[in-house]
Amino acid sequence: MEKMLLLFADTRKAHAAAGDTEELEKYFSFAEAAGSSFDWVQLHSGYFFNHAPFENYPDSGIEIDERTNAFLDKAIQICKRNGKKVSYMMGDYSPLECLLERYPQVRNLNNGLFWDLMYDAACGILKRFPDLDELAMYFFESKNLLHYNNFFGCMNYGLDFNEDTLTGHQELVMEQEGKSFPYLSFGDHLRMMLQAVAKACRDCGKSFTLLTHVWFPYQEEILYEALRDFPTDLPLLLEHNYTTGDFNPALPSPGLIKKLPHLNHGICFCCGMEYHGLSLVPCCFPEAMEATVHDAMESTLNLKRITVRPIWDGQSLLGSPNEINLYYLLKMANKPDIDSEEIWMEWIQVKYNLCDEALAAILASALRKSYKVVQNVFFEFGVRANDHSHIPDFAHLESRLFNYGKALIKWSPTPENKQNIYDLLIRPGDKILRLHRELHEESLELIEHALEQIKSLEGCMRWKDYEDVVRRYEDMRIWVLLHQDEYESYIRLLIQRKNPTERNRKLAECALISLEEKTKKIRNGEIRDCYLFSIDHIESFIEECRSNFSINIR
């Protein structure tokens, strides 16, 4: 299978900001040291309409983003110097408004001008960056056209159906009814966009990829509708996050691989980054990677590519215990049936200079425990309970629990999942509080056991390596304790909304006081701070949670 390295390339985005191009060669060197190499680099997360001017729309008003173009030029140059193919993935279509205002005819999806614009924009990008080998797209973080339920809200079919038109111009409404054909479903909208860009790639001799990232099940259903009869004469590879949804280990493997086995596929692994602790804490899961790839290979004969995303929010996995994830993927892509146990031993010898198998096995056992902690707490009850690995603020926690809880029981409707979400969101009470406490107690026990194992190796490891792993697990322990107090406070708020009692309010206040005390200790240095703790989020949560309790007093 091809091996692809992902680097963010959006110079205007905060939480997924453009990476450091110098990191590319560090990862190329890491792969070479592992006896492997990257075939591709994917430059990810760009805007679609602001790289090159439009000949047909000279007064579009869209300003060319020369800063991002310069970043791309530099990254492409580094990749080509190292013999790598380059893909540019874009998924933000929001700079389109000014063009639509100046050329309103493009808004009419029946006349074909928007699909032509997509084709022209893709050709313009490939002309501007002739050394690109592939264009790639994603949809469901796209502002303006597709964000959540605003499906092509900026477009029409020849007439804006607003209040003024509907009440004052019935003749226009009736006239339009005879002009809107053929009807376009949501899936048709996506397929037309995909076909336009795929045609541009084909005509320019390039390949084309779609990232199937979705937040919710209905979005995946729309993608399936768009892709199930995709033209065979157009280039297309589907790149999937390693689980359905957004890197949530509680969700099933990518469903579109099984539904569309005749298409080409790739799998993207975040390597323990975005929602798993940013590699500031351990998250080592080669075994889950092994199971995911083998499941995909069973589902399709067309698994062509493994993509790794090793940097998020400026945090790189290089130098962390999470290197094992990347090391294993590089080995496994060349030999899918390679023994993950052997890779653990080989990597520990290389990384930590532990040549004794018994000692290496102890360290491997300690590091494996991290993934269970992440599953228990970072994704408690199967729902992401963190803000891109940070302790969340009130609004982030509440919205994720309700939105992703609903998604979980659609994608993975096991009796346990359905009961947990029911007990959490519909009938919160003592049971869900107990389960919450037990998950955190189990996680703290796993961390303590891991630390005991690591400390038994104190004289066998290099001191800086020993200190590094211990510190990361100690930070993970504090994260779990902070999360336990915050989440308990929120569960008790849910209880208070359903069945308010003074006892529940007081117990919630105890949890908030405990959280507040820990926060103060971090502020004054008594507890070592970590980027993931996000004290401003916690302080904001405490204030808002208390405010919500005051609203729910009867």
N, C-alpha and C positions, 0 to 999 in steps of 0.2 A: 504493500500500500504506500501511496505517496504520503510524505510527512510535511505538514505546513505549520509554520510559526506565525502567530498573529501579533501584530503591533498596532495599537490604536493610533489613528492619524487625524483625529478631529481637533484642530487647534483652538476651537471655540467652545468645547464642552468641558464641564467642570469634573464630574465624577468619573468620566472615561476620557480624560484629556490625552492629547497626543503623547506618545511615549518618547523616550530618548532614543534617537536613531543609533547612538553608540551601543545600546544594549543588543542590537542585532548581532554584531560580531561576537559578543560574549556568548550568546546562545548558539551561534554557529560553532564556536570553539567547544562549548559544552557537549554538543552533539558529536563532534569529531572525537573528543576524549572518550565518549561512550561507544565508539566504534560505529557511529551512524552519521547521518547528515540530514539536513532539511532540504527538501526539493523545492518548496514554495515558501514565500512570505506573503501573508495577507495583511494589507494595510486597511484598517477597519474603521467604520463609523463616520464616513464622510457625508457631506451634502451632495445632492445630485445635480443641481442646476446652476452652480456658481463657479465652474472651472473654466468654461470657454464660452465665448459669445455665440449668439444664435443668428445665423445669416438671415433667416426668415423673419426675425423679430429684432431688428437693430435697436429699437427704443424700448427694450424690455424693462429697463430700470434695474436689472439684477447686476449687482456689483461683483466683479470677479474677485475671488478670495485668493489673492496673490500669496498671502502668508501660508495657507495650506498648500497651495501649488508648489511653493518653494520647499516645504517640508516633504512633499511627495517626491519632488525631483531628487532631493538628497537621499531619501530612503531607497528609491529605485536605483540610484547610482551605486549605493553600497551593496544592494542585492545583486545587481548584475556583475559587479566586480567579484562577487563571491560565487557566481554561477547559479543564482537562484531565480526561479520564475516568480513573477509578482502578480498578485491579484489585488484589485482595489474594490472594497465593499462599501456601498453607500446605502443609507436608509433614511435620510432626512430630506423631505421634499418641501420644507417650509419656505425657502426663499422665492416661492412661486407667485405670491399674491400680487406683487407689482406688475408682473407680466400679464396676469389675468385681468387686472384693472385696465391696462393699456390695450390689450387685445382680447376683448371679452368673447370673441368668437371661439377662442380656444376652450372656453368653459363648456361648450356644447359637446357632450360626449358622443352625439350621433353623427357629427360631421367628420370625425377622424383626426382632427387637428391635434388633439392632445396626445394621441398615440404616436403621431408623426413627430411631435415635440420630444417625446421620450426617445424615439429612434435617433433624432438629430442630436440630442444632448449626449447620448451614449457615443455616437460617432465623434462628436466634438471632444469628448474626454479622451478617447483613444487616439485622436489626432494630436491633442495637446500632450499626451504622454505615450509616445509611440512604443516605448519599451515595456509597457504593460502587456501581460500575457492573458489577463482575464479581468472581466468586470463581474461584480457580485452585488446582490441586493438583499435587503430585508425590509419587512413591512411594518410590523406591529409595535414599533416605537416611533412611527412616522407622524410628525405633526402635520396639520393642514389637511392631508388627504385621508389618513387612516387611523388617527390616534383614537384608541378605544372605540366608541360608537359613532364618531364623527366620520362616517364612511363617505368620502368624496363630497363632503358638505359644501366645499367651495365650487363644485361643478353644477351643471344643470344639463338638461336635454333640449335646450333651445329657449327655455323660459324659466325665469325665477318664480317659483311658487311661494311667494310671500303673501302677507296679509293684504297688502294693497292690490296685488294681482287677483287674488281669489275673491275679494269683495267688490272690486271696482272694474274689473276687466274680464268678465266671464267669457266674452267672445274669444279672447286670447287663449283662455284655458281650453275651450272647446276646440279651437283650431289646432292647438298643440297636441291634443289627443290623437289626431290623425297623422302627426309627424314623428312621434316617438317610436321608432322601430329600428332594428329589433330591440326588445327589452334587454337590459344588461343586469344580471344578478351581481351580488357582491363578488362571487367567484369569477364572473366574467370580467369585472373591473380589474382584478388582479391578473388574470390570464392575459388580458390585452396589454397591460404594462410589461409583464414578463416577456411576452412574445416580441414586443417592440425592441426591448434591449437585447434579447437573444438573437434577433435578426441582425441587429447592428454588430454584435460580436461575431456572428457567422460571416457577415459580409466583410468584416475587417480581419478575418482569420484568427479570432481569439476564442477562448472558452468562456463559459458563463455559469455562475453559481447563484443559487438562492439559499439564504439562511432561513430555515423554517421556524425561527424563534417566534413563539406566541406566549401570551400571558394566560389566556383562558381557552377552554375547550371549544367554544364556538368559533374562535379564530382558526384553530386547527381544522375544523370542518370546512371553513371557507377555503383554506389553502388546498385541502383535498379536492374540492370541487374545481378549483382553478387548475390543478395539476393532473387530474386523472386521465384526461385525453390530450395532454400536451403534445404538440406536433413532433414527430420523430425526426424531422429534418433540421431541428434546431438544437444547438448545444444546451445541455442542462445537467448540472450536478446539484443535488440537494444536500446541504450541510445542516446537520442537526445538532443542537445541544445534546449532551450525553443522556439527559432525561427529557421527557416531554415537559414543556414549560421552561423554566429558566434555572437550570442547574440545581434542581431540588432532588436530593437522593431518595425522598419518599415517593416520588412520582415514577411511573413506569418508563421503560425504554421508549425511544422515539416511535410514535405510532405510525408515522407516515412511511417509515421503512417497510413495515409489514403490509401497509395498504398499497404501496407503489413499488413493489420489488423489482419491476422491470426498468426503473430509472436508475441512474448512477447516484451513489450516496457517499457521504462522508460524515464523520462524527467529530464534534468539537468538545474537548475537555478543558475545563477551567483550571484544572490542576490545583484545586484547593484554594482558590483565590477570592472571587468576588463576594460570595456569601458564606464562605467557609473559614474566614479568619485572615484573609489577605497574606497568608504565609507568615504573619507575625506570630501566630500560634500554630502548633502542628496540625496537619490534616493529611494523613497518609493513607491512600486507598487504591493501591495497585489491584487488589482483588476485585473491587467493584469495577474498575476499568476492564479487567480481564473478562468479567461476566458480561459487561455491556457489549464489548466488541464481539465476543463469541455469539451472543444473542443476535446481533446484527448480521453476522456471517451466516447464521442459520436461516435468517429471514430473507436474505437476498444474496445473489451471486455477484452483485455489482457494488460491493463496498470498496471504494477506490482510494479513500483519503482519510488520514487522521490529522486533525487540527488541534494545536495546543495554544492556550491563551494564558501565558505564565505571568503577566504583569497586569495589575489592576490598581488604580488610584496611586500610581507611582511606586507601588510595592512589588518587588520582583521575588520570585521563589528561589533564585540563585542565592546560595549561602544558607538556605534554611533546610530543615529536615524534609520539607516537601519536595525537594529535588528528586526524591524517589519516584514521584508521580511522573515527572518528565522522563527520567532515566528509563523507567519501565516502558512507557509508551514508545520511546525511540527503539527499544529492543523489540517490543512486541509487533510494531508495524512491519518489521522485516521478517519476523517469525511468529505468527499469531498464536501458535501452540507452545511458545516458550514457557518454561516453568517459572512462575512468579516467585516461588521460594528461592530458587537459584539466583534470581535477579536481586532479591533482597540481600542475600549474603554477599553477592558481588559488589553491589552498590555500597554497602556498609564498609566493606574492606577498602574501597576506593575513597569514600567520603570521610570515614572516621578512622581509617587505619587499624581496624579491629580484624585481625586475621584469624583469631581463634573462633571456630564455629559456635561454640557454646556461648561465648561472650557476645558475638554478633546476634545470635538468636535472642538473647535477653534484650538487646537494644531494639531489635525488630519488633519484639512483643510489646515493648513500651510504646513505640511509635504507632503501632497499629491501633492501640486503644483510642487514639485521637479521633479517628473517624466515627466511632460510636458516640463519643462526646458531642461531636458536631451534629450527628443525626438526632441525638436526644434533645439538645438545647438550642442550637442554631436553627434547627428545623423542628421545634417542639410540636408534637401531635401531627407531624407531617406538613406543617405550615411554616414558611419562612418567618422567623420571629426576630429578624435583625435588619438593620439598614445598611446594606452592602457591607456586612460584617460588623458594623458599629452597633453599640447599644442604641435602640431606636428612641425617638421622641414619641409623644402620645399619639399624634395623628398617624404617624407611620405605622406604629404597632397596630392600632385599631383597624386601619384600612386594610392592612395585609392579612390580618386574621380573618376578616369577613370575606374579602375578595378571594384569597387563596384557599381559605377553608371551603368555600363553595366549589372552587376549581378542583380541589383534592377529591371530594366525594363524587365528582363527575368522572375524573380521569382514573381514579383508583377507588372504586366503591366497595372496598372490603367491609365486612361487618364491623371490624375494629375501627377503621377510619370514620365510618358513618356515625358510630356511637360516640367516638371522641369529639367529633365536631358538634354533634347534638348536645353532648354534655357541656361543651365549652361555650357555645354561642346561643343555644336555645334553652337549655335547662342547667345553667351553671349552679354548682353547689359543692358539697363536701367531697364528692367523688372526684371531680376534676381538680380540686385543690390537692387531694391526696396524690393523684397521678402526677401532677406538676411537681410536687415535693419529691416523689420517688424518682422521677427522671433526673432531677438535679442531684439528689443524694447518690444515685448510681454513677452519675458523671463525675462527681467529686471523688468517689471511691476509685473510679478508673484513673483519675488524675493522680491521686495519692499512690496508687499501686505503680503507675508508670514512673513517678518520681522515685519511689523506692528502688525500682529496677535500675533506673539511670544512676542513682547514687551508689548502687552496688558496683558500678563501673568506674567510680571516681578515679581510681589509680590506674585504670587501663586506657582511658581516653585522654587525648590532648586536653589540657586545661581549658583552652578557649572553646573547644567543642563541647566539653562537659558543661561549662557555664552557660553556653548558648542554649542548649536543649533544656536545661533546668529552668532558665529564665523564661523561655517560651511557655513551658507547662505552668509555671507559676502565674504568668499573665493570663493563661487560659482559666486557671482556677478563679482568679478575681473576676474575670468576665462572667463565669458561670454564677458566682455569688451575686453580682450586680443584677444579672438577668433574672435570677430567682426572685429577688425582692420586687423588681419592677413588674414582672409578669404576674406575681401573686397579687400585687396591688390592683392590677387591671382586672384580673378574674374577680376579685372582691367587688370592684365597681360594677361588673356585669351582674353579679349577684344582687347588689344593692338596687340596681335598676329594676330587677324582677321582684325582689322580696326584701325591702329595706329593713334592717335591724340595727340597733345601736351596737350590738356585739360585733357584727360584721364590719361596721364602720371603724370601730376601735382596732380590730385586728388589721384592717387595711392601713390604718394610721401607724401601727407598729411596724409594718413592712416598709412604709414610706420613711419612717424615722430611721430604720436600719439602713435603707438605701441612702438617705441623707448623710448619715454618719460616715459611711464608706466614702461617699463623695468628698466630704470634708477632709478625710485622711489622704485622699489622692491629691486634693488641692494643696495641702500643707506638706506633702512629700512623705508622710508616714507610710503610705502605700505607693509603690512605684507606679507612675503613670504609664499608660500604653495608648497608642493612637486609637485603638478599638474601643476604649472606654467612653470616649465622647461625653465628657462631663457636662457640656452645655446641653446635650440631648437629655441627660438624666435630670438635670436641674429643671429644664423646661417640662419634662414629664411629671415631676413631683408637683410642680405648681398647677399644671392642668388637671392632674388626677384629683388633687384636693379641691379644685374648683368644681369638678364634676360631682364629687361627693356632696358638696354643699348644695348643689342643684337638686340632688336626689334625696334630700332630707324631707321627711314627712312629719 
